[in-house]
Amino acid sequence: MALNLGKRKEREEEESHGATLFVSNLPYSATSVDLETLFSDIAPVRTAFVVTEHGTGVSKGVGYVSFALKEDAEGCYSKVEEEGLSIAGRKIRVQWADKRKRREEGASEQKKEIKGRPRQPGPTPHDPLAVCTVIVTGLPSPLDSKILWKKIRKCPGAKDLTWPIKKENGEEDPSAAHVLFENPAKAQDAISKLHAHVYKGSLLSVTLKKRLEHLAKPAAAKSGPAPTRESRLIVRNLPFKATEQDLRAMFLPYGPVHSITMPLTEAKEAEEGKQESSRRRNKGFAFVWMLSKKDAERALEGCNGKAIRAGLAEELVSAKQKKKKQLRLEKRMRGVKKEGAAAPDVESDADAEAEGGEEKKEVGEDDQDERVIAVDWALSKEKWKEEMAKMEEQPAGGQRRNGRAFIG
């Protein structure tokens, strides 16, 4: 009888938990933003904070993570228990945070952590300003720093711009920039505003530097952290006219894109009454490196088996530009009406522009190509080189079965 009561009590305790996890064994260098970033890759987080000593602000090595839904908290708890979860090379522990026992459990865990290990920073060097620094990639070329800053400073709280960024080999990368903001909240607002934003015809990928540091390998490159290769995807059966911007337009909605590798080849075309002209086109495949594995999983699920059209990015950019122009015209019209003057014929201008766009689309439809792409996890570096060599040996026309690239 006592045994049954004990089991029933355990079940009641399991069922009575909320949507908050108590996290222990945290490195002392971990911050509340680190904790939120780590668990946000598993499920939507409502709040997350690291417990610190009163007055000093020094971490006690424990914290709390609250989820928006109880189901998300349960899924996260199960995932950490089964697969484990590490931060800065240290494996963390989780348990349900009972409101009545939270203070007692936290105190006992803190004492164990303090006695059990010395306080030292994690193995990966961290930029103290990373929590306020935003990484912007996919910038157009050519570009001037003054023009770029004029755009960036429209985001509230922007303090400084570093552009271009140096690569691992010391060369400058004009497609990337770092922007420092006054505080983490302003940085997050800028990410929401700028990610997947169209700037001079290019689609931007934006993320927090702190998040990239957590996703990077412990031994990060001197030039800066890079995500692990677990988040790399291979995209096959691309239209040969598709561009990197087309891929960015398709994958950016699923999260920040670290880089896109699209091998190109020379293609000769014969023009009527003229000599053959050559132009660059892709080889029918590409590699998309997402920022995190969670982002890559969403992208794989959302893009695999989906049709991609050459010129997709241009259409998206054109649609956004038309929307902005229409808003400007409407604003101007409202201003004219307030002054009591005759309003310009905005509707006819907009209609004419729309008709012109449709006419252009009809003219260019024959030149566009659309195919259903196959998305899969990229192979290891050695196998990737073998796979790449095989696909490069494939004829330009390429044998295709069921709409996918066939590699013999």
Protein Blocks (a to p, Z undefined) as FASTA:
>chain_A
ZZmmmmmmmmmmmmmpccbdcdehiafkbcfklmmmmmmmmpccfbdcddddehjlpaeh
iacdddfbfklmmmmmmmmmmnopaeehiacddddddfklmmmmmmmmmmmmmmmpccdd
dfbdcdfklmmcccdehiacdddfklmmmmmmmpghiabdcdddddfkopacfkbccddd
fblklmmmmmmmmgopaeehiacddddfklmmmmpcfbacfkbpcddfklpccdehiafk
bcfklmmmmmmmnoccfbdcddddddddddehiacddddddehiacdddfblklmmmmmm
mmgopacdehklmmmmmmmmmmmmmmmmmmmmmmmmmnopacddfklmmmmmmmmmmmmm
mmmmmmpccddddddddddfklmmmmmmmmmmpcfkopaeehiacdZZ
